[in-house]
Amino acid sequence: MDRPALDLVIVHRQRPTAAARTVGLFVDQGVPVRVLVVDNGSPPADVAELRCAVPAGVDVLELGANTGFGPGANAGFRWFLAHDPAPWLGVAPHDAEPHAGCLSRLLDEVGARPRAGLASADVGDGVTPVVDRYFGAIPAAATVTDGWEPAGYPHGTLMVARRQCLEDVGLFDERYFAYCEEAELALRARQRGWEVGVVRGAEVRNRDVGSQAAVVDYLQLRNTLLMVREHSGRYHATIRLVIALWQLAAGLVVPARRGPYWSPRARLRAIADHLRGRYGAPPAGVLGT
């Protein structure tokens, strides 16, 4: 089987050394790959360092502002789609670390499945990403240890998309900014008959969370409420909103009930912004400015 070529978007912000290392790891995978680094509003000094550090032939697309992970990925996808796109397009953050053989294993597996539309590498957490009608994107126990495993959505640490799938269903919904955008895209893809999965054995790691805890808490809750409302309906969204309020109250009383990202103020703002239809970048109050 001929291995499909890959156009890969690396979404970067203020981490030029890490981004250059990530680009090098992907270029050295032994797979035909064309890389574009999309810079999300880094300072000029970081952009200059990035341009000097990436391998020859790697382009850098400057957006001039922090547009978010999904919009940044979309900018890269549109650039590739306008420049003779490969059969597969992919996206990863600036600090993704693919293990040896990751891309070849990933592309071989999806290339053998004619209806594979979206897939991700294995992040090594032993769980499968699924989408619940009430709770949105949640983890479930993995059922496969090697090869293709059907999933509700792909991990954003390293996601690949068949070009025809993106042309069929569209790109990331930019209202999400970051978090849940992969799940929402996967819902649209599955509705159109595309397969979504995780390829076990294609290993990638991403150990850093670049955003503040309050930003993560805000985006995860606000975007979950949006996704549940639009893909499950207002009844399910109302139940999810009640659950969110109960979780907030329980966390205030019982610290053990708090999640890994906990900010009561950010959660209240997420609920308020969802109810008023405010999406996109987190507000200044959540960012701490």
C-alpha positions as CSV (number, residue, x, y, z in Angstrom):
1,M,0.0,0.0,0.0
2,D,1.3,3.4,-0.9
3,R,1.7,5.6,2.1
4,P,-0.4,8.8,1.7
5,A,1.4,12.1,2.1
6,L,0.6,14.5,5.0
7,D,0.3,18.2,5.3
8,L,0.9,19.1,9.0
9,V,-0.1,22.3,10.8
10,I,1.8,23.1,14.0
11,V,-0.1,25.7,16.0
12,H,2.5,27.8,17.9
13,R,2.4,30.5,20.5
14,Q,5.4,31.9,22.5
15,R,7.4,28.6,22.5
16,P,9.8,28.8,19.6
17,T,12.4,26.4,20.9
18,A,9.7,23.7,21.7
19,A,8.0,24.3,18.3
20,A,11.3,23.9,16.4
21,R,12.0,20.7,18.3
22,T,8.4,19.4,17.5
23,V,8.9,20.2,13.8
24,G,12.1,18.4,13.7
25,L,10.6,15.3,15.3
26,F,7.9,15.2,12.7
27,V,10.3,15.8,9.8
28,D,12.5,13.0,11.0
29,Q,9.6,10.4,11.1
30,G,10.7,9.1,7.7
31,V,7.3,9.9,6.1
32,P,6.7,12.4,3.3
33,V,5.4,15.4,5.3
34,R,5.0,19.1,4.5
35,V,4.9,21.3,7.6
36,L,3.5,24.7,8.2
37,V,3.9,26.5,11.5
38,V,1.0,28.8,12.3
39,D,2.0,31.5,14.8
40,N,-0.8,32.8,17.1
41,G,0.4,36.3,17.9
42,S,3.8,35.6,19.4
43,P,6.1,38.6,20.1
44,P,8.3,39.5,17.2
45,A,11.4,38.1,18.9
46,D,9.8,34.7,19.3
47,V,8.7,34.7,15.6
48,A,12.2,35.6,14.5
49,E,13.7,32.8,16.7
50,L,11.2,30.4,15.3
51,R,12.0,31.2,11.7
52,C,15.7,30.7,12.3
53,A,15.2,27.4,14.2
54,V,12.8,25.5,12.0
55,P,14.3,23.3,9.2
56,A,14.7,24.6,5.7
57,G,11.5,24.3,3.7
58,V,9.2,24.8,6.6
59,D,6.9,27.9,6.2
60,V,5.7,30.1,9.1
61,L,2.3,31.7,8.8
62,E,1.9,34.7,11.1
63,L,-1.7,35.5,12.3
64,G,-0.8,38.5,14.3
65,A,-3.1,37.6,17.3
66,N,-3.9,34.7,19.5
67,T,-6.9,33.3,17.6
68,G,-7.0,30.0,19.5
69,F,-6.1,26.4,18.6
70,G,-9.1,25.7,16.3
71,P,-8.9,28.9,14.3
72,G,-5.1,28.6,14.1
73,A,-5.5,25.1,12.7
74,N,-8.1,26.3,10.3
75,A,-5.7,29.0,9.0
76,G,-3.2,26.3,8.3
77,F,-5.7,24.0,6.7
78,R,-6.9,26.8,4.4
79,W,-3.3,27.5,3.4
80,F,-2.7,23.9,2.5
81,L,-6.1,23.6,0.7
82,A,-5.1,26.5,-1.5
83,H,-1.6,25.0,-2.2
84,D,-2.2,21.6,-3.8
85,P,-3.2,19.7,-0.6
86,A,-2.1,16.2,0.3
87,P,-4.6,13.4,0.8
88,W,-4.2,13.9,4.5
89,L,-4.0,17.0,6.6
90,G,-3.0,17.0,10.3
91,V,-2.6,19.3,13.3
92,A,-0.6,19.3,16.5
93,P,0.4,21.8,19.2
94,H,3.9,23.3,19.3
95,D,5.0,20.8,22.0
96,A,3.8,17.5,20.6
97,E,6.3,14.7,20.8
98,P,5.7,11.9,18.3
99,H,7.5,8.6,19.1
100,A,9.5,6.8,16.4
101,G,7.2,5.4,13.7
102,C,4.2,7.3,14.9
103,L,3.3,8.9,11.5
104,S,3.9,5.8,9.5
105,R,1.7,3.7,11.8
106,L,-1.0,6.3,11.9
107,L,-1.1,6.9,8.1
108,D,-0.9,3.2,7.2
109,E,-3.9,2.4,9.4
110,V,-6.1,5.2,8.2
111,G,-5.0,4.7,4.6
112,A,-6.4,1.1,4.7
113,R,-9.8,2.4,5.8
114,P,-11.7,4.1,2.9
115,R,-14.2,5.8,5.2
116,A,-11.7,6.9,7.9
117,G,-12.2,10.7,8.0
118,L,-10.6,11.7,11.3
119,A,-8.1,9.9,13.5
120,S,-5.6,10.6,16.2
121,A,-2.4,9.1,17.5
122,D,-2.4,7.3,20.9
123,V,-1.6,9.7,23.8
124,G,-0.9,6.8,26.2
125,D,-3.6,7.6,28.8
126,G,-5.3,4.2,28.3
127,V,-8.7,5.8,27.6
128,T,-10.9,6.3,24.5
129,P,-12.4,9.7,23.8
130,V,-16.2,9.5,23.5
131,V,-19.0,12.1,23.3
132,D,-21.9,11.8,25.7
133,R,-25.3,13.5,24.9
134,Y,-25.3,15.2,28.3
135,F,-21.7,15.5,29.4
136,G,-20.0,16.2,26.0
137,A,-16.4,15.0,25.5
138,I,-15.5,12.4,28.2
139,P,-13.1,9.5,28.5
140,A,-14.0,5.8,28.5
141,A,-11.9,2.7,29.0
142,A,-9.9,1.7,26.0
143,T,-11.0,-1.5,24.2
144,V,-8.1,-2.0,21.8
145,T,-4.4,-2.2,22.5
146,D,-3.1,-2.2,18.9
147,G,-4.4,-0.7,15.7
148,W,-7.7,1.1,14.9
149,E,-10.1,1.8,17.7
150,P,-13.4,3.5,16.9
151,A,-13.8,6.7,19.0
152,G,-16.2,9.6,19.5
153,Y,-13.5,12.1,18.5
154,P,-9.8,12.3,17.9
155,H,-7.2,13.8,20.3
156,G,-5.9,17.2,19.3
157,T,-2.4,16.2,20.3
158,L,-2.0,14.8,16.9
159,M,-5.0,14.6,14.6
160,V,-5.2,13.7,11.0
161,A,-8.1,14.3,8.6
162,R,-8.8,13.0,5.2
163,R,-8.9,15.9,2.7
164,Q,-12.3,14.8,1.3
165,C,-13.7,14.7,4.9
166,L,-12.8,18.3,5.6
167,E,-14.2,19.3,2.2
168,D,-17.4,17.5,3.0
169,V,-18.0,18.6,6.6
170,G,-16.0,21.8,6.9
171,L,-13.2,22.9,9.3
172,F,-13.2,23.5,13.1
173,D,-16.0,25.7,14.5
174,E,-14.1,28.8,15.5
175,R,-16.5,29.8,18.2
176,Y,-14.8,27.2,20.4
177,F,-11.4,28.9,20.3
178,A,-9.8,25.9,22.1
179,Y,-11.2,22.7,23.7
180,C,-14.0,20.6,22.4
181,E,-13.5,21.7,18.8
182,E,-12.2,18.2,17.9
183,A,-15.3,16.6,19.4
184,E,-17.7,19.0,17.6
185,L,-15.9,18.4,14.2
186,A,-16.1,14.6,14.8
187,L,-19.9,14.8,15.4
188,R,-20.3,16.5,12.0
189,A,-18.1,13.9,10.4
190,R,-19.8,10.9,11.9
191,Q,-23.2,12.4,10.8
192,R,-21.9,12.3,7.2
193,G,-20.8,8.7,7.5
194,W,-17.1,9.2,8.1
195,E,-15.3,6.9,10.6
196,V,-13.5,8.5,13.6
197,G,-10.9,6.6,15.6
198,V,-7.6,6.4,17.6
199,V,-4.7,4.4,16.2
200,R,-3.1,2.4,19.1
201,G,0.6,1.9,18.6
202,A,1.0,5.3,17.0
203,E,2.4,7.0,20.1
204,V,2.5,10.8,20.7
205,R,2.9,12.7,24.0
206,N,2.1,16.3,25.1
207,R,2.9,16.8,28.7
208,D,2.3,20.6,29.1
209,V,-1.0,22.5,29.5
210,G,-0.2,26.0,28.1
211,S,-3.3,27.8,29.4
212,Q,-4.1,29.0,32.9
213,A,-6.3,26.7,35.0
214,A,-9.1,29.3,34.9
215,V,-9.0,29.5,31.1
216,V,-9.2,25.8,30.7
217,D,-12.1,25.5,33.2
218,Y,-13.9,28.3,31.4
219,L,-13.4,27.0,27.9
220,Q,-14.2,23.4,28.7
221,L,-17.5,24.2,30.4
222,R,-18.7,27.0,28.0
223,N,-17.8,24.9,24.9
224,T,-19.4,21.8,26.3
225,L,-22.6,23.6,26.9
226,L,-22.5,24.9,23.3
227,M,-21.8,21.5,21.8
228,V,-24.5,19.7,23.8
229,R,-27.1,22.3,22.9
230,E,-26.3,22.3,19.2
231,H,-25.9,18.5,18.8
232,S,-28.1,17.0,21.5
233,G,-30.8,19.7,21.8
234,R,-32.0,22.2,24.4
235,Y,-33.4,19.6,26.8
236,H,-30.0,17.9,27.1
237,A,-28.3,21.3,27.3
238,T,-30.6,22.3,30.2
239,I,-29.8,19.2,32.1
240,R,-26.1,19.8,31.5
241,L,-26.5,23.3,32.8
242,V,-28.2,22.1,36.0
243,I,-25.3,19.5,36.4
244,A,-22.8,22.3,36.0
245,L,-24.4,24.4,38.7
246,W,-24.6,21.4,41.0
247,Q,-20.9,20.6,40.4
248,L,-20.0,24.2,41.2
249,A,-21.9,24.2,44.4
250,A,-20.5,20.7,45.4
251,G,-17.0,21.8,44.7
252,L,-17.3,24.9,46.8
253,V,-18.5,22.8,49.8
254,V,-16.4,19.6,49.3
255,P,-12.9,20.2,47.9
256,A,-12.6,16.5,46.9
257,R,-15.3,17.1,44.3
258,R,-13.2,19.7,42.4
259,G,-11.8,18.7,39.1
260,P,-8.1,19.2,38.0
261,Y,-8.9,22.7,36.7
262,W,-11.0,24.6,39.3
263,S,-12.1,28.2,39.1
264,P,-15.6,29.1,40.5
265,R,-15.4,32.5,38.9
266,A,-14.4,31.1,35.5
267,R,-17.3,28.6,35.7
268,L,-19.8,31.2,36.5
269,R,-18.6,33.4,33.6
270,A,-18.7,30.3,31.3
271,I,-22.3,29.7,32.2
272,A,-23.2,33.4,31.8
273,D,-21.4,33.7,28.4
274,H,-23.1,30.6,27.1
275,L,-26.5,31.9,28.1
276,R,-25.8,35.2,26.4
277,G,-24.3,33.6,23.3
278,R,-20.7,34.9,23.8
279,Y,-18.1,32.6,22.3
280,G,-14.6,32.9,20.9
281,A,-11.6,34.1,22.9
282,P,-11.9,34.0,26.7
283,P,-12.8,37.4,28.2
284,A,-10.2,39.5,29.9
285,G,-11.6,38.7,33.4
286,V,-10.9,35.0,32.9
287,L,-7.4,35.7,31.5
288,G,-6.6,37.7,34.6
289,T,-6.1,41.0,32.8
